[in-house]
């Protein structure tokens, strides 16, 4: 028997419609099974589709499950989760939450704090805790890595290794000389996927300390995750968090800082991801808006 399932599109890390990272969102999804969720994610064909469910762990306000178009389930608190909270706020589902605090989300077996900041006349801003940073493997063959990305070895920054860092999802952070090199990258999925697996990474975050807004941002980035069915993502919170943690660990930016990572310019969807690092506590923040709604026959 067919049923009609409501869905929404949310532009995340966006200041206006058709910018930032689009998320397809399905609320009240407890009646769907996993096969249906995967099929719907393929149908929407966004980098991620998030399903809102009743929590299964104590103290969690809501449970989130997110899938890529390839049907792969992803963990970590990134645009997939931030967009869900923006929708909950816009839908009036958080009206009883005093000052937007005391909220918690269940993702991949973890319960993580969330804060919704409301100021009169301004769009709501969501801040979400990620897991404490874990610094992992280093990509040793610089020439091979550059070739995987369609770059020359001289495009990579000297004396800075490409390293896997995780705040919920482990991505290989690859520093290059300037944003021109970031924009020139043309990854070869057949070579990049095994190179990422070799160092225990899920995706690849290519970045440069050469942002468009030099006064307001610290890095300019692109994200590739072909193994999960994401050719390129316009705004990746699960990679921006690790990058900010790495910059703090390297002394590039001081601890107890809030920084901005630029992403999405190469896709025509400029995004600004705010990241706060306080020791082992990493939080990502941003705003956005609901831009579409409809129903899908399942």
C-alpha positions in Angstrom: 0.0 0.0 0.0 1.4 3.4 -1.0 1.6 6.3 1.5 2.4 10.0 1.1 5.4 11.1 3.2 6.0 14.9 3.8 9.5 16.2 3.2 11.3 19.5 3.2 14.5 21.0 1.7 16.7 23.1 4.0 19.6 25.3 2.8 22.2 24.9 5.6 25.1 27.3 6.3 23.2 29.7 4.1 22.4 33.4 4.3 19.7 33.2 1.6 17.8 30.7 -0.6 19.9 28.6 -3.1 23.1 29.0 -1.2 24.8 26.8 1.4 24.3 23.1 1.5 20.8 21.7 0.6 19.5 19.0 2.9 16.4 16.9 2.3 14.6 16.3 5.6 11.8 13.8 6.5 10.2 14.5 9.9 8.2 12.0 11.9 9.8 9.1 10.1 9.3 6.3 12.6 6.9 4.5 10.3 9.6 4.1 7.6 11.9 1.1 7.5 15.6 1.4 6.7 15.1 0.2 3.1 12.6 2.9 2.5 15.0 5.5 4.0 17.8 4.4 1.7 15.5 4.5 -1.3 14.2 8.0 -0.5 17.7 9.2 -0.1 18.5 7.9 -3.6 15.3 9.6 -4.9 16.2 13.0 -3.4 19.8 12.7 -4.6 21.1 15.3 -2.2 24.4 14.8 -0.5 22.5 13.7 2.6 18.8 13.0 3.5 18.0 13.1 7.2 15.1 11.4 9.0 13.7 12.6 12.3 12.8 9.8 14.7 11.8 9.3 18.3 14.9 9.1 20.5 16.0 5.6 21.7 18.5 6.8 24.3 17.9 8.6 27.6 18.1 12.5 27.6 18.0 12.7 23.8 15.4 15.1 22.4 15.3 13.5 18.9 17.1 10.8 17.0 18.6 11.5 13.6 19.5 9.1 10.8 21.1 10.3 7.6 21.9 8.6 4.3 23.7 9.6 1.1 22.4 9.0 -2.4 24.4 5.7 -2.5 22.4 4.5 0.5 25.3 4.8 2.9 24.4 5.8 6.4 26.6 8.6 7.9 27.3 9.6 11.5 28.7 12.7 12.9 27.0 16.1 13.5 27.3 18.2 10.3 24.9 19.9 7.9 22.7 16.7 8.1 22.0 17.5 11.8 22.1 21.3 11.8 19.5 21.4 9.0 17.2 19.2 11.1 17.3 21.6 14.0 16.8 24.6 11.8 13.6 22.9 10.5 12.5 22.0 14.1 12.9 25.7 15.0 11.1 26.9 11.9 8.2 24.4 12.5 7.7 25.6 16.1 8.7 22.2 17.5 11.2 23.9 19.9 8.8 26.5 21.3 8.9 25.0 24.8 12.7 24.7 24.9 13.8 27.5 27.3 16.4 29.7 25.7 17.2 26.9 23.2 19.3 25.0 25.7 19.0 21.6 27.2 18.5 20.1 23.7 20.3 16.9 22.8 20.5 14.8 19.6 21.0 11.1 19.2 23.3 10.3 16.3 25.0 6.9 15.7 24.6 5.8 19.3 25.9 9.1 20.8 23.9 11.8 22.6 25.4 15.3 21.8 24.3 18.8 23.1 22.6 21.3 20.8 21.9 25.0 21.4 19.5 27.2 19.4 20.3 30.9 19.6 17.4 33.2 19.0 17.7 37.0 18.6 14.9 39.3 17.6 14.8 40.1 13.9 17.6 37.5 13.2 17.5 34.0 11.9 18.0 31.3 14.4 21.6 30.0 14.8 22.2 26.4 15.8 25.4 25.3 17.7 26.1 21.6 18.0 28.7 19.7 19.9 30.8 17.2 18.0 32.9 14.4 19.5 36.4 15.3 20.9 39.0 15.4 18.2 41.0 12.3 17.4 44.1 12.7 15.3 44.8 9.7 13.0 46.9 8.5 10.2 49.1 10.6 7.8 49.2 10.2 4.0 52.9 9.5 3.4 53.2 9.5 -0.4 52.7 13.1 -1.3 53.0 12.5 -5.1 50.4 9.8 -5.1 48.0 12.0 -3.1 48.4 14.9 -5.4 47.8 12.7 -8.4 44.6 11.3 -6.8 43.4 14.9 -6.6 44.4 15.9 -10.1 47.2 18.2 -8.7 50.9 18.5 -8.8 53.0 17.7 -5.7 54.2 21.3 -5.6 50.6 22.3 -5.0 50.7 20.7 -1.6 52.0 22.8 1.4 55.5 22.0 2.4 56.2 20.8 6.0 52.5 20.1 6.5 51.2 16.5 6.2 47.8 15.4 5.1 46.3 13.9 8.2 43.1 12.1 9.2 41.2 13.9 12.0 37.8 13.0 13.4 35.2 14.7 15.5 32.7 12.0 14.7 33.7 11.1 11.2 37.4 10.7 10.1 38.4 12.8 7.1 41.8 13.3 5.4 42.7 17.0 5.7 44.9 18.0 2.8 46.6 21.4 3.0 47.5 23.1 -0.3 49.3 26.4 -1.2 46.4 28.6 -2.2 42.7 28.6 -3.2 43.7 28.4 -6.8 45.1 24.9 -6.1 41.9 24.1 -4.2 39.8 25.1 -7.2 42.0 23.3 -9.7 41.5 19.9 -8.1 39.8 17.2 -10.2 39.7 14.1 -8.0 40.0 10.6 -9.6 37.6 8.5 -7.6 39.2 5.2 -8.7 42.5 6.4 -7.1 41.2 8.5 -4.3 38.9 5.9 -2.6 41.7 3.4 -2.0 44.1 6.1 -0.9 41.6 7.3 1.7 40.9 3.7 2.9 44.7 3.2 3.3 44.9 5.9 5.9 41.5 5.1 7.6 39.6 8.1 6.2 36.1 8.5 5.0 36.3 11.7 2.9 38.9 14.2 1.8 38.9 17.9 2.9 41.2 19.9 0.6 41.9 23.3 2.1 44.1 26.4 1.9 44.9 29.2 4.4 43.9 31.6 1.6 40.2 32.4 2.1 38.1 34.8 0.0 37.3 36.8 3.1 40.8 37.1 4.6 39.5 39.3 7.5 36.7 36.9 8.5 37.7 33.4 7.7 40.8 31.1 8.2 40.5 28.6 5.4 39.0 27.9 2.0 38.0 24.3 1.4 36.4 21.6 -0.8 35.1 18.2 0.3 35.1 15.0 -1.7 33.7 11.6 -0.6 33.2 9.3 -3.6 33.2 6.2 -1.4 29.9 7.4 0.2 28.4 8.5 -3.1 29.2 12.3 -2.6 31.2 13.6 -5.6 31.5 17.0 -3.9 29.7 18.6 -0.9 29.1 22.4 -0.6 29.4 22.6 3.2 30.7 19.8 5.4 30.4 20.3 9.2 32.0 17.0 9.9 35.2 18.1 8.1 35.2 21.8 9.2 35.2 20.7 12.9 38.3 18.5 12.5 40.0 21.2 10.4 39.5 23.9 13.1 40.7 21.4 15.8 43.8 20.7 13.7 44.6 24.5 13.2 44.3 24.9 17.0 46.6 21.9 17.7 49.1 23.3 15.2 49.0 26.8 16.9 47.8 28.4 13.7 44.8 29.8 15.6 44.6 30.1 19.4 42.6 27.7 21.6 39.2 29.1 22.7 38.7 30.6 19.3 35.7 30.7 17.0 36.7 30.6 13.3 35.0 30.5 9.9 35.7 27.9 7.2 34.7 28.9 3.6 33.3 26.1 1.3 31.1 25.7 -1.7 32.4 28.4 -3.9 33.4 25.9 -6.6 29.8 24.6 -6.8 28.3 28.1 -6.9 26.9 27.6 -3.4 29.1 29.7 -1.1 28.9 28.5 2.5 30.4 29.8 5.8 30.8 27.2 8.6 31.5 28.6 12.1 33.6 26.4 14.4 34.3 26.9 18.1 37.2 25.1 19.7 37.7 25.1 23.5 40.2 22.4 24.4 38.6 19.1 23.6 35.2 20.6 22.9 34.5 21.3 19.3 31.2 22.9 18.2 29.9 23.9 14.8 27.4 26.6 14.2 25.4 28.1 11.4 22.0 29.2 10.1 19.9 28.5 7.1 16.3 28.3 6.0 13.6 26.0 4.8 13.2 26.6 1.0 10.8 23.9 -0.2 8.2 21.3 1.0 6.2 18.5 -0.6 5.1 15.0 -0.3 6.7 11.8 -1.7 4.7 8.6 -2.5 6.4 5.6 -0.9 
